[in-house]
Amino acid sequence: MVERRDAIAGRFASQDKWSTVTCAGSERCLWSARIFCPERAMFSPTATSSKPYVSDANEQNFQQRVLERSATVPVIVDFWAPWCEPCKTLGPLLEQLAAEWGGAFELVKVDVEQNPRLAQAFRVQSIPLVYAFEKGQPVDGFQGAVTPAEVRQFLERLVPPPKRNPLDVAKDALAEGDNARAQQYFQLALADKPESAAEAHLGLARIALVHRDAEAAKAHLDQIKADDPLSTQVQRLRGILAFSTDAGKEEELLARLSESPNDVSLFYALGATFATQLRYEDALDAFLKVVMLDRAFREDAGRKAMLCLFDLVGTGSEVSVKYRKRLAACLF
C-alpha cells in the first residue's frame, strides 16, 4: 500500500498512542509512553552502515540524520525490526537501490525495537513501513511487503531514476520478475543500442516463453547469429521451445492431477510447462514421475525429456548429477 501526501498528513494528525507493532501476523509490544519530541533529543553518534548512502538512526540523532538532512537531499526512512520477515527482503532491496541511485537519495534505517519512541512518534503500527522525507516533512510512503517494481515506482515519484544502460535495466527487471518493464527496456535497447541486439533478443525470447508465445520466442532467437557468443544460451532456449507445444496452464494441470493422480499425460504436460518457465528441477520431477508411471509413454518421452534438460542445464551441473542418480534408480 502506497500512501500519498494527504494520507500521510492524516497519519500524524492524531496524538493517540499505541504500544504494539505488527509484522506478518506477529505482534510485539514496544512502549506506551508519550510521543517522542525530536527537539528535546540529545545528539550522539551512532553506527553507520558501510554501504553507500545508507545509515542507521536512533532516537538521539533522528532529527539530524533525517529531518535536517532532508532539507538537502531526499531521505528514505525504513522502519524495521530483526523479527520481521518481510523486512529481510525489503531492507537489502532498498540498500541496493540507494547505491544504484548514486546519492540522489539517502536511506536511513530505524530499528523500531531499539527505538520505541520513534515508533510512537511516527505511528508505526505495522512493519515494514517506509517514509520519504523532504524538507523535514514526510511526503510519501508505503507499508507492508511490496514488489521490487512497486518500490522502484515509489522512488521514481520522488527522485528521477539514474540514467542507465537500458539493457542493464531490462536484466534487473527480468531478475525481479517484472516482465512488462523488462520487455519495455529490452525493446528500448534494440532501438538505441545496436551492439546489444543479441542480448535484447535473447531477453525478449525468454519473456515470450514465459507468456507461452512460441512463435515470438522463435522469431527473436532467429535474429541471433549462429556464431554469436550467446549461441549456447540460444540453443538452450531452442531446446526449451520444443516443450512449448505440450505446455499448458499450471493451475489447470494441477487441478486435473488432483482428480487423476496417475495420469501420465498430465505429468508430461506439467513437466513441459515447467520447462518453458525455466523451472528445471520442477520439470525434472514431473518427467521423472512419467518414467515411474509408464516408461513406454510416447516412446520413452519422459526419459528423453530428462536427457534434454540435462543438456540444457549442463551435464555436469549439480541439478543434472542429482536427477541422473534418481533416473538411474528408477530405471535399474
Beta strands, then each sheet from edge to edge (+ up, - down):
strand 1: 2-3
strand 2: 20-23
strand 3: 26-29
strand 4: 54-56
strand 5: 75-80
strand 6: 106-111
strand 7: 129-134
strand 8: 137-143
sheet 1: 1+ 8- 7+ 5- 6- 4-
sheet 2: 2+ 3-
end
